[in-house]
Amino acid sequence: MKGERGELDALHDVPLDVTAVLGSRRMTIAELLTLGEGTIVTLDRSVQAPIDVLAGGTPVARGEIVAIDDRFAVRITGVVAGTS
C-alpha cells in the first residue's frame, strides 16, 4: 500500500480537466440551427437531481450547484466508488 501511495505522489502536479455536467439534450441539426439569444434548452435532469463531476472524462463524484460570489461552484455530495 505504501508503494502505491508513493507512485500517486508523483502525479500530484499533473493538470487534469474537471467538468461539472448539469444534464444533456439530444437535438437535430434543424433544432440546433433555430437556437438564438433567449432560447431555453431543457435538459434531461430535474433541478433537484445531483450533477456529475468528471475528471478527464471519468465520473469521480456527484454534487449540487452552489453560488459563491459571482461564480458557480459544486458542493460534493458523494464520491464515485473506487476514486477516493
C-alpha beads as a LAMMPS data file, in Angstrom:
LAMMPS data file: protein, C-alpha beads

84 atoms
83 bonds

1 atom types
1 bond types

-500.0 500.0 xlo xhi
-500.0 500.0 ylo yhi
-500.0 500.0 zlo zhi

Masses

1 110.0

Atoms # bond

1 1 1 0.000 0.000 0.000
2 1 1 2.809 2.423 0.838
3 1 1 4.411 1.847 -2.568
4 1 1 1.146 2.719 -4.309
5 1 1 0.943 5.989 -2.388
6 1 1 4.449 6.946 -3.486
7 1 1 3.515 6.289 -7.114
8 1 1 0.463 8.538 -6.768
9 1 1 2.548 11.303 -5.201
10 1 1 4.440 11.582 -8.479
11 1 1 1.166 12.536 -10.215
12 1 1 0.075 15.320 -7.846
13 1 1 1.204 18.150 -10.141
14 1 1 -0.321 16.733 -13.350
15 1 1 -3.115 19.045 -14.589
16 1 1 -6.493 17.442 -15.275
17 1 1 -9.691 18.913 -16.717
18 1 1 -12.608 18.728 -14.271
19 1 1 -16.128 19.166 -15.667
20 1 1 -19.497 19.530 -13.942
21 1 1 -22.346 18.105 -16.043
22 1 1 -25.800 19.576 -15.421
23 1 1 -27.532 17.401 -17.980
24 1 1 -27.811 16.906 -21.694
25 1 1 -30.229 17.034 -24.573
26 1 1 -30.149 15.398 -27.965
27 1 1 -31.155 17.773 -30.778
28 1 1 -31.486 17.565 -34.508
29 1 1 -29.403 19.856 -36.651
30 1 1 -32.601 21.710 -37.588
31 1 1 -33.329 22.357 -33.889
32 1 1 -29.740 23.459 -33.329
33 1 1 -29.985 25.952 -36.186
34 1 1 -33.049 27.590 -34.595
35 1 1 -31.189 28.440 -31.373
36 1 1 -30.813 32.102 -30.687
37 1 1 -30.352 34.534 -27.846
38 1 1 -33.013 33.921 -25.234
39 1 1 -33.773 30.360 -26.358
40 1 1 -34.294 27.988 -23.453
41 1 1 -32.931 24.471 -23.883
42 1 1 -34.382 21.986 -21.402
43 1 1 -32.092 19.257 -20.150
44 1 1 -32.726 15.647 -19.160
45 1 1 -32.413 16.206 -15.395
46 1 1 -34.621 17.818 -12.801
47 1 1 -33.469 20.795 -10.775
48 1 1 -33.138 18.601 -7.668
49 1 1 -31.034 15.910 -9.386
50 1 1 -27.333 15.808 -8.485
51 1 1 -24.838 16.796 -11.139
52 1 1 -21.948 14.618 -12.275
53 1 1 -18.346 15.681 -11.706
54 1 1 -15.935 14.272 -14.278
55 1 1 -12.137 14.276 -14.174
56 1 1 -10.549 13.630 -17.524
57 1 1 -13.965 12.463 -18.779
58 1 1 -14.349 9.876 -15.993
59 1 1 -17.085 10.231 -13.332
60 1 1 -15.456 10.835 -9.931
61 1 1 -18.190 12.466 -7.843
62 1 1 -21.733 13.811 -7.650
63 1 1 -22.751 17.141 -6.243
64 1 1 -25.015 20.144 -6.181
65 1 1 -24.555 23.572 -7.684
66 1 1 -23.913 26.465 -5.324
67 1 1 -23.094 30.113 -5.932
68 1 1 -20.022 31.734 -4.410
69 1 1 -19.926 35.470 -5.057
70 1 1 -20.412 35.742 -8.837
71 1 1 -19.308 32.188 -9.702
72 1 1 -20.887 28.774 -9.782
73 1 1 -19.319 26.007 -7.712
74 1 1 -20.066 22.387 -6.864
75 1 1 -20.590 21.049 -3.370
76 1 1 -19.551 17.385 -3.483
77 1 1 -22.274 15.161 -2.035
78 1 1 -20.738 11.801 -2.919
79 1 1 -17.634 10.244 -4.380
80 1 1 -17.886 7.528 -7.031
81 1 1 -16.686 4.173 -5.704
82 1 1 -13.044 3.494 -6.449
83 1 1 -11.966 7.151 -6.703
84 1 1 -11.299 8.036 -3.074

Bonds

1 1 1 2
2 1 2 3
3 1 3 4
4 1 4 5
5 1 5 6
6 1 6 7
7 1 7 8
8 1 8 9
9 1 9 10
10 1 10 11
11 1 11 12
12 1 12 13
13 1 13 14
14 1 14 15
15 1 15 16
16 1 16 17
17 1 17 18
18 1 18 19
19 1 19 20
20 1 20 21
21 1 21 22
22 1 22 23
23 1 23 24
24 1 24 25
25 1 25 26
26 1 26 27
27 1 27 28
28 1 28 29
29 1 29 30
30 1 30 31
31 1 31 32
32 1 32 33
33 1 33 34
34 1 34 35
35 1 35 36
36 1 36 37
37 1 37 38
38 1 38 39
39 1 39 40
40 1 40 41
41 1 41 42
42 1 42 43
43 1 43 44
44 1 44 45
45 1 45 46
46 1 46 47
47 1 47 48
48 1 48 49
49 1 49 50
50 1 50 51
51 1 51 52
52 1 52 53
53 1 53 54
54 1 54 55
55 1 55 56
56 1 56 57
57 1 57 58
58 1 58 59
59 1 59 60
60 1 60 61
61 1 61 62
62 1 62 63
63 1 63 64
64 1 64 65
65 1 65 66
66 1 66 67
67 1 67 68
68 1 68 69
69 1 69 70
70 1 70 71
71 1 71 72
72 1 72 73
73 1 73 74
74 1 74 75
75 1 75 76
76 1 76 77
77 1 77 78
78 1 78 79
79 1 79 80
80 1 80 81
81 1 81 82
82 1 82 83
83 1 83 84
